[in-house]
């Protein structure tokens, strides 16, 4: 069984990434069903751990603010989760990353969800700004973004 002492978070980053085929389907559904402007890209949130979580059937549940991260995976430096809905980032930027092991006791990691890094723009002279402003102007070239694999190698 894992204990709260096994979870030591050092930092967190959020990076815009180039979507693959399945990601594009999710983004199109989000746009069609909910009217969300995704800009044709999504984000990878990386949670850097001081030590990797031990293998266990009872993994901790992570939350940003009050929203549960329903699925996360591991990478060499910790864990990561994908954010396809940009409203998640807008709602939760600056909110704490917390976790629970038993579903009732929550532990603060001391880390907050950062604002996403502004993606590169394809229009010359457009200043880097908040990701939402760039996305709403539709000036992001998703092909210029790194792939998820590239982000996870960094």
N, C-alpha and C positions, 0 to 999 in steps of 0.2 A: 504494500500500500504506500502511496506517495504521501508525503507530509508537506505542509505549507513551507517548511524550511528548504525543500528541494527546488522551489521556484524562486530564482534570483534573476530579476530583469535588470539589465544595465541601460538599455536605451531602445528607441523605436524609430523607424523611418517609414515614410509613405512615398511611393514612386509611381508615376504614370507609366504604363506599359502597353506595348503593341498587342492587340488581341489576336488570338488564334481562332480557328474556325468555330469551335464551340463557344468561345467567348463572344464572338460576333453575334451568334444566335441569341445569347442571353441579352446582349446590349440592344439588339433589334426588338426583342420582346418587351424589354423595359421601356423603350421609346414608344412602341406601338400600343402597349396595354396601359401604360401609366403616364405617357406624355413626358417622360424624363429625357432631357437632353444630355446624352452621354459623351458627345464629341467623338464617338467611335473608338474610345479607349477606356481602359479601366485601371485600377491601382492595385499594387501589392504592398501590404503593410507587413513589415518585418519587425519582429520582437526579438531583440538580442538578449540571450541568456548568458549569465556568467558561467553556468555549467548546464549541460544538456539534461533534459528531464529523463529520469530512469524509465525503462520500458515497463508499462503496466497496463492492465485492462481498465483501470480507473484513472483516466487522465483528468487534469483539472479543467474546469469550465472557465473560459476567459470572457470578460465583459469590458466594453468601452462605455463609460458612463453606465447606463442601465441596460444597454443592448448587448445581448449574448452573442458571442462569436460562435456560430453554429458549426463551422468547419475550419480546422486549421491543420497545417502540415509542418513537417520539419525541414530545416535546411542546416547547413554546416554550423551556422552561428546561433541557431535558436529555432523559432517557429515563425510561420508566416500565414497570412490569410488574404484572400482576394476580396476586393471591394468593387463590385460592378455598378452599384447605385451611388452616384456622386452625392446624393442627399445624405447618405450615412456620414460622409466626411464633413459636410456642412453642419450637420446636427451635432457631431461629436468632437470636432476639433477643439483641443484643449481639455477634454474630459479625461479623467483618470482611467488607466488600464488596471483592472482588478481581476482577481480569480477566486474561485471557490473549489474546494475539494469535496465537501459534504453537501453542497447545495444550500446551506444556510449561513455559514460563516464566510464572510468575504475578507480578502486580504488586499490591501493597496500595494501596488508594485513600486510606487514612487515615480512612475512614468506616465506621461499624458500622450494622447494621440496628437501628433504634430499635424500642421497643415501640409497638404501634399506639395511636393516640389512642382513648381510650374513647368508644364511640359513645353518642349520647344515649339515655336510657331513656324508656320510656313510662309507667313506674310512678312516681308521685310519692313522694318520700322515699327512693328507692333511690340510695345514694351512688355516684358514679362510682368505678370501680375498674378492675382489670385486665379487659381485653376478655373473657377466658375466663370470669371470674366473672359478668359481665353476660350473656354469651351463654348460659351454663348456667342462669341464672335465667329465660331467655326473656322478658326485659323490654324488649328492643330493638324499636323500631318502625322497620323498614326504610324506611318511607315518609318518616320524619323525616331520613333520611340524605341527604347530597348525592349527586348523580349523578356518574358518572365524568367527564363533560364539565365539570361545575362544579369538580371537584377539579383537573382539568388546566388550567383557566383561572386558578387561583390562583397 
